[in-house]
Amino acid sequence: MKILIVDDNERIRKLINKLLDKLNTPIDVIECEDGEEAVKIYNEENPDLILMDIIMKKLDGFSAIRRIRLISPKATIIVISQLPEQEYRQEALDAGAVDYLNKENLNELPRLIENLVQKINNLNN
């Protein structure tokens, strides 16, 4: 499984990467720090999953999600942000994300991904 982590904070990217080590699936991780770079990498690498922050310098996460979804309507994107979930979750879903996780709950990420992978596998069988 190829996962793209998009966050302008290197410390957060490293923390997410460490949490991904808990997955039961072999993974290949790609990291970048802004939405513009994420769109470019998506075109080149076609990752199975994107973990996308919202607030970034060159291109925000919502705009990047919309651009990626134009390229591939089936792209699987989870928003990971420190912004309040109750205010931004619906906007993330409307942009094309499949889920929203607050950074305060990052420890839930492996379980969230495993559940998502299971749903995808069930749809493909």
PyMOL commands that place a pseudoatom at each C-alpha (Angstrom):
pseudoatom trace, name=CA, resn=MET, resi=1, chain=A, elem=C, hetatm=0, pos=[0.000, 0.000, 0.000]
pseudoatom trace, name=CA, resn=LYS, resi=2, chain=A, elem=C, hetatm=0, pos=[1.376, 3.395, -1.003]
pseudoatom trace, name=CA, resn=ILE, resi=3, chain=A, elem=C, hetatm=0, pos=[0.485, 6.278, 1.351]
pseudoatom trace, name=CA, resn=LEU, resi=4, chain=A, elem=C, hetatm=0, pos=[1.109, 9.985, 0.755]
pseudoatom trace, name=CA, resn=ILE, resi=5, chain=A, elem=C, hetatm=0, pos=[1.419, 12.162, 3.876]
pseudoatom trace, name=CA, resn=VAL, resi=6, chain=A, elem=C, hetatm=0, pos=[0.778, 15.859, 3.179]
pseudoatom trace, name=CA, resn=ASP, resi=7, chain=A, elem=C, hetatm=0, pos=[1.564, 18.213, 6.063]
pseudoatom trace, name=CA, resn=ASP, resi=8, chain=A, elem=C, hetatm=0, pos=[3.703, 21.336, 6.309]
pseudoatom trace, name=CA, resn=ASN, resi=9, chain=A, elem=C, hetatm=0, pos=[4.978, 20.284, 9.743]
pseudoatom trace, name=CA, resn=GLU, resi=10, chain=A, elem=C, hetatm=0, pos=[7.838, 17.784, 9.466]
pseudoatom trace, name=CA, resn=ARG, resi=11, chain=A, elem=C, hetatm=0, pos=[7.347, 16.679, 13.074]
pseudoatom trace, name=CA, resn=ILE, resi=12, chain=A, elem=C, hetatm=0, pos=[3.727, 15.734, 12.358]
pseudoatom trace, name=CA, resn=ARG, resi=13, chain=A, elem=C, hetatm=0, pos=[4.744, 13.871, 9.189]
pseudoatom trace, name=CA, resn=LYS, resi=14, chain=A, elem=C, hetatm=0, pos=[7.290, 11.857, 11.177]
pseudoatom trace, name=CA, resn=LEU, resi=15, chain=A, elem=C, hetatm=0, pos=[4.724, 11.105, 13.897]
pseudoatom trace, name=CA, resn=ILE, resi=16, chain=A, elem=C, hetatm=0, pos=[2.189, 9.915, 11.317]
pseudoatom trace, name=CA, resn=ASN, resi=17, chain=A, elem=C, hetatm=0, pos=[4.881, 7.821, 9.655]
pseudoatom trace, name=CA, resn=LYS, resi=18, chain=A, elem=C, hetatm=0, pos=[5.666, 6.176, 12.991]
pseudoatom trace, name=CA, resn=LEU, resi=19, chain=A, elem=C, hetatm=0, pos=[1.967, 5.432, 13.572]
pseudoatom trace, name=CA, resn=LEU, resi=20, chain=A, elem=C, hetatm=0, pos=[1.759, 3.830, 10.126]
pseudoatom trace, name=CA, resn=ASP, resi=21, chain=A, elem=C, hetatm=0, pos=[4.341, 1.274, 11.266]
pseudoatom trace, name=CA, resn=LYS, resi=22, chain=A, elem=C, hetatm=0, pos=[1.520, -0.249, 13.357]
pseudoatom trace, name=CA, resn=LEU, resi=23, chain=A, elem=C, hetatm=0, pos=[-0.447, -1.253, 10.268]
pseudoatom trace, name=CA, resn=ASN, resi=24, chain=A, elem=C, hetatm=0, pos=[-0.784, -4.928, 9.414]
pseudoatom trace, name=CA, resn=THR, resi=25, chain=A, elem=C, hetatm=0, pos=[-0.214, -4.054, 5.758]
pseudoatom trace, name=CA, resn=PRO, resi=26, chain=A, elem=C, hetatm=0, pos=[3.177, -3.449, 4.134]
pseudoatom trace, name=CA, resn=ILE, resi=27, chain=A, elem=C, hetatm=0, pos=[3.391, 0.228, 3.217]
pseudoatom trace, name=CA, resn=ASP, resi=28, chain=A, elem=C, hetatm=0, pos=[5.464, 2.583, 1.130]
pseudoatom trace, name=CA, resn=VAL, resi=29, chain=A, elem=C, hetatm=0, pos=[5.290, 6.149, 2.475]
pseudoatom trace, name=CA, resn=ILE, resi=30, chain=A, elem=C, hetatm=0, pos=[5.803, 9.349, 0.500]
pseudoatom trace, name=CA, resn=GLU, resi=31, chain=A, elem=C, hetatm=0, pos=[5.889, 12.718, 2.287]
pseudoatom trace, name=CA, resn=CYS, resi=32, chain=A, elem=C, hetatm=0, pos=[5.391, 16.278, 1.096]
pseudoatom trace, name=CA, resn=GLU, resi=33, chain=A, elem=C, hetatm=0, pos=[4.666, 19.612, 2.720]
pseudoatom trace, name=CA, resn=ASP, resi=34, chain=A, elem=C, hetatm=0, pos=[2.010, 21.359, 0.629]
pseudoatom trace, name=CA, resn=GLY, resi=35, chain=A, elem=C, hetatm=0, pos=[-1.068, 20.726, -1.463]
pseudoatom trace, name=CA, resn=GLU, resi=36, chain=A, elem=C, hetatm=0, pos=[0.524, 21.810, -4.728]
pseudoatom trace, name=CA, resn=GLU, resi=37, chain=A, elem=C, hetatm=0, pos=[3.272, 19.231, -4.304]
pseudoatom trace, name=CA, resn=ALA, resi=38, chain=A, elem=C, hetatm=0, pos=[0.649, 16.634, -3.299]
pseudoatom trace, name=CA, resn=VAL, resi=39, chain=A, elem=C, hetatm=0, pos=[-1.215, 17.065, -6.603]
pseudoatom trace, name=CA, resn=LYS, resi=40, chain=A, elem=C, hetatm=0, pos=[2.035, 16.640, -8.536]
pseudoatom trace, name=CA, resn=ILE, resi=41, chain=A, elem=C, hetatm=0, pos=[3.041, 13.561, -6.533]
pseudoatom trace, name=CA, resn=TYR, resi=42, chain=A, elem=C, hetatm=0, pos=[-0.435, 12.078, -6.919]
pseudoatom trace, name=CA, resn=ASN, resi=43, chain=A, elem=C, hetatm=0, pos=[-0.060, 12.317, -10.715]
pseudoatom trace, name=CA, resn=GLU, resi=44, chain=A, elem=C, hetatm=0, pos=[3.360, 10.665, -10.611]
pseudoatom trace, name=CA, resn=GLU, resi=45, chain=A, elem=C, hetatm=0, pos=[2.931, 8.031, -7.886]
pseudoatom trace, name=CA, resn=ASN, resi=46, chain=A, elem=C, hetatm=0, pos=[-0.820, 7.301, -7.741]
pseudoatom trace, name=CA, resn=PRO, resi=47, chain=A, elem=C, hetatm=0, pos=[-0.840, 6.485, -3.994]
pseudoatom trace, name=CA, resn=ASP, resi=48, chain=A, elem=C, hetatm=0, pos=[-3.560, 4.254, -2.557]
pseudoatom trace, name=CA, resn=LEU, resi=49, chain=A, elem=C, hetatm=0, pos=[-4.232, 6.657, 0.318]
pseudoatom trace, name=CA, resn=ILE, resi=50, chain=A, elem=C, hetatm=0, pos=[-3.571, 10.330, 1.015]
pseudoatom trace, name=CA, resn=LEU, resi=51, chain=A, elem=C, hetatm=0, pos=[-3.414, 11.784, 4.529]
pseudoatom trace, name=CA, resn=MET, resi=52, chain=A, elem=C, hetatm=0, pos=[-3.972, 15.525, 3.988]
pseudoatom trace, name=CA, resn=ASP, resi=53, chain=A, elem=C, hetatm=0, pos=[-3.596, 18.512, 6.294]
pseudoatom trace, name=CA, resn=ILE, resi=54, chain=A, elem=C, hetatm=0, pos=[-5.791, 21.567, 5.619]
pseudoatom trace, name=CA, resn=ILE, resi=55, chain=A, elem=C, hetatm=0, pos=[-3.720, 24.659, 6.343]
pseudoatom trace, name=CA, resn=MET, resi=56, chain=A, elem=C, hetatm=0, pos=[-0.586, 24.792, 4.191]
pseudoatom trace, name=CA, resn=LYS, resi=57, chain=A, elem=C, hetatm=0, pos=[1.313, 27.613, 2.492]
pseudoatom trace, name=CA, resn=LYS, resi=58, chain=A, elem=C, hetatm=0, pos=[1.156, 27.136, -1.297]
pseudoatom trace, name=CA, resn=LEU, resi=59, chain=A, elem=C, hetatm=0, pos=[-2.132, 25.280, -1.700]
pseudoatom trace, name=CA, resn=ASP, resi=60, chain=A, elem=C, hetatm=0, pos=[-4.530, 24.407, 1.115]
pseudoatom trace, name=CA, resn=GLY, resi=61, chain=A, elem=C, hetatm=0, pos=[-5.746, 20.861, 1.666]
pseudoatom trace, name=CA, resn=PHE, resi=62, chain=A, elem=C, hetatm=0, pos=[-9.325, 21.440, 0.491]
pseudoatom trace, name=CA, resn=SER, resi=63, chain=A, elem=C, hetatm=0, pos=[-8.120, 22.867, -2.832]
pseudoatom trace, name=CA, resn=ALA, resi=64, chain=A, elem=C, hetatm=0, pos=[-5.626, 20.029, -3.232]
pseudoatom trace, name=CA, resn=ILE, resi=65, chain=A, elem=C, hetatm=0, pos=[-8.354, 17.448, -2.524]
pseudoatom trace, name=CA, resn=ARG, resi=66, chain=A, elem=C, hetatm=0, pos=[-10.596, 18.993, -5.181]
pseudoatom trace, name=CA, resn=ARG, resi=67, chain=A, elem=C, hetatm=0, pos=[-7.766, 18.959, -7.749]
pseudoatom trace, name=CA, resn=ILE, resi=68, chain=A, elem=C, hetatm=0, pos=[-6.845, 15.364, -6.972]
pseudoatom trace, name=CA, resn=ARG, resi=69, chain=A, elem=C, hetatm=0, pos=[-10.493, 14.272, -7.172]
pseudoatom trace, name=CA, resn=LEU, resi=70, chain=A, elem=C, hetatm=0, pos=[-10.703, 15.871, -10.647]
pseudoatom trace, name=CA, resn=ILE, resi=71, chain=A, elem=C, hetatm=0, pos=[-7.754, 13.700, -11.691]
pseudoatom trace, name=CA, resn=SER, resi=72, chain=A, elem=C, hetatm=0, pos=[-9.130, 10.602, -9.996]
pseudoatom trace, name=CA, resn=PRO, resi=73, chain=A, elem=C, hetatm=0, pos=[-12.661, 10.616, -8.569]
pseudoatom trace, name=CA, resn=LYS, resi=74, chain=A, elem=C, hetatm=0, pos=[-11.854, 7.416, -6.670]
pseudoatom trace, name=CA, resn=ALA, resi=75, chain=A, elem=C, hetatm=0, pos=[-8.845, 8.858, -4.805]
pseudoatom trace, name=CA, resn=THR, resi=76, chain=A, elem=C, hetatm=0, pos=[-8.962, 7.927, -1.115]
pseudoatom trace, name=CA, resn=ILE, resi=77, chain=A, elem=C, hetatm=0, pos=[-8.164, 10.921, 1.090]
pseudoatom trace, name=CA, resn=ILE, resi=78, chain=A, elem=C, hetatm=0, pos=[-8.361, 11.333, 4.856]
pseudoatom trace, name=CA, resn=VAL, resi=79, chain=A, elem=C, hetatm=0, pos=[-8.071, 14.851, 6.227]
pseudoatom trace, name=CA, resn=ILE, resi=80, chain=A, elem=C, hetatm=0, pos=[-5.875, 15.107, 9.310]
pseudoatom trace, name=CA, resn=SER, resi=81, chain=A, elem=C, hetatm=0, pos=[-6.057, 18.541, 10.896]
pseudoatom trace, name=CA, resn=GLN, resi=82, chain=A, elem=C, hetatm=0, pos=[-5.858, 20.409, 14.177]
pseudoatom trace, name=CA, resn=LEU, resi=83, chain=A, elem=C, hetatm=0, pos=[-8.905, 22.477, 13.173]
pseudoatom trace, name=CA, resn=PRO, resi=84, chain=A, elem=C, hetatm=0, pos=[-12.146, 21.709, 15.054]
pseudoatom trace, name=CA, resn=GLU, resi=85, chain=A, elem=C, hetatm=0, pos=[-13.792, 18.646, 13.527]
pseudoatom trace, name=CA, resn=GLN, resi=86, chain=A, elem=C, hetatm=0, pos=[-17.331, 19.911, 14.096]
pseudoatom trace, name=CA, resn=GLU, resi=87, chain=A, elem=C, hetatm=0, pos=[-16.562, 22.981, 11.944]
pseudoatom trace, name=CA, resn=TYR, resi=88, chain=A, elem=C, hetatm=0, pos=[-14.488, 21.419, 9.164]
pseudoatom trace, name=CA, resn=ARG, resi=89, chain=A, elem=C, hetatm=0, pos=[-15.531, 17.763, 8.801]
pseudoatom trace, name=CA, resn=GLN, resi=90, chain=A, elem=C, hetatm=0, pos=[-18.405, 18.441, 6.402]
pseudoatom trace, name=CA, resn=GLU, resi=91, chain=A, elem=C, hetatm=0, pos=[-16.290, 20.772, 4.267]
pseudoatom trace, name=CA, resn=ALA, resi=92, chain=A, elem=C, hetatm=0, pos=[-13.629, 18.051, 4.041]
pseudoatom trace, name=CA, resn=LEU, resi=93, chain=A, elem=C, hetatm=0, pos=[-16.218, 15.477, 2.976]
pseudoatom trace, name=CA, resn=ASP, resi=94, chain=A, elem=C, hetatm=0, pos=[-17.749, 17.920, 0.468]
pseudoatom trace, name=CA, resn=ALA, resi=95, chain=A, elem=C, hetatm=0, pos=[-14.282, 18.484, -1.039]
pseudoatom trace, name=CA, resn=GLY, resi=96, chain=A, elem=C, hetatm=0, pos=[-13.929, 14.730, -1.543]
pseudoatom trace, name=CA, resn=ALA, resi=97, chain=A, elem=C, hetatm=0, pos=[-12.282, 13.336, 1.582]
pseudoatom trace, name=CA, resn=VAL, resi=98, chain=A, elem=C, hetatm=0, pos=[-13.556, 10.008, 2.892]
pseudoatom trace, name=CA, resn=ASP, resi=99, chain=A, elem=C, hetatm=0, pos=[-12.925, 10.862, 6.552]
pseudoatom trace, name=CA, resn=TYR, resi=100, chain=A, elem=C, hetatm=0, pos=[-11.651, 13.523, 8.964]
pseudoatom trace, name=CA, resn=LEU, resi=101, chain=A, elem=C, hetatm=0, pos=[-9.331, 12.934, 11.915]
pseudoatom trace, name=CA, resn=ASN, resi=102, chain=A, elem=C, hetatm=0, pos=[-8.334, 15.594, 14.408]
pseudoatom trace, name=CA, resn=LYS, resi=103, chain=A, elem=C, hetatm=0, pos=[-4.597, 15.607, 15.164]
pseudoatom trace, name=CA, resn=GLU, resi=104, chain=A, elem=C, hetatm=0, pos=[-5.440, 15.273, 18.861]
pseudoatom trace, name=CA, resn=ASN, resi=105, chain=A, elem=C, hetatm=0, pos=[-6.679, 11.762, 18.000]
pseudoatom trace, name=CA, resn=LEU, resi=106, chain=A, elem=C, hetatm=0, pos=[-3.762, 10.650, 15.828]
pseudoatom trace, name=CA, resn=ASN, resi=107, chain=A, elem=C, hetatm=0, pos=[-3.424, 7.396, 17.767]
pseudoatom trace, name=CA, resn=GLU, resi=108, chain=A, elem=C, hetatm=0, pos=[-6.671, 6.315, 16.088]
pseudoatom trace, name=CA, resn=LEU, resi=109, chain=A, elem=C, hetatm=0, pos=[-5.081, 6.544, 12.626]
pseudoatom trace, name=CA, resn=PRO, resi=110, chain=A, elem=C, hetatm=0, pos=[-3.922, 2.903, 12.274]
pseudoatom trace, name=CA, resn=ARG, resi=111, chain=A, elem=C, hetatm=0, pos=[-7.390, 1.612, 13.219]
pseudoatom trace, name=CA, resn=LEU, resi=112, chain=A, elem=C, hetatm=0, pos=[-9.054, 4.087, 10.852]
pseudoatom trace, name=CA, resn=ILE, resi=113, chain=A, elem=C, hetatm=0, pos=[-6.818, 2.975, 7.971]
pseudoatom trace, name=CA, resn=GLU, resi=114, chain=A, elem=C, hetatm=0, pos=[-7.287, -0.733, 8.717]
pseudoatom trace, name=CA, resn=ASN, resi=115, chain=A, elem=C, hetatm=0, pos=[-11.087, -0.236, 8.685]
pseudoatom trace, name=CA, resn=LEU, resi=116, chain=A, elem=C, hetatm=0, pos=[-10.851, 1.672, 5.416]
pseudoatom trace, name=CA, resn=VAL, resi=117, chain=A, elem=C, hetatm=0, pos=[-8.689, -1.031, 3.808]
pseudoatom trace, name=CA, resn=GLN, resi=118, chain=A, elem=C, hetatm=0, pos=[-11.166, -3.678, 4.953]
pseudoatom trace, name=CA, resn=LYS, resi=119, chain=A, elem=C, hetatm=0, pos=[-14.089, -1.739, 3.409]
pseudoatom trace, name=CA, resn=ILE, resi=120, chain=A, elem=C, hetatm=0, pos=[-12.201, -1.357, 0.119]
pseudoatom trace, name=CA, resn=ASN, resi=121, chain=A, elem=C, hetatm=0, pos=[-11.322, -5.060, 0.074]
pseudoatom trace, name=CA, resn=ASN, resi=122, chain=A, elem=C, hetatm=0, pos=[-14.946, -5.992, 0.741]
pseudoatom trace, name=CA, resn=LEU, resi=123, chain=A, elem=C, hetatm=0, pos=[-16.090, -3.794, -2.153]
pseudoatom trace, name=CA, resn=ASN, resi=124, chain=A, elem=C, hetatm=0, pos=[-13.553, -5.391, -4.490]
pseudoatom trace, name=CA, resn=ASN, resi=125, chain=A, elem=C, hetatm=0, pos=[-14.549, -8.981, -3.585]
for i in range(1, 125): cmd.bond("trace and resi %d" % i, "trace and resi %d" % (i + 1))
show_as sticks, trace
zoom trace
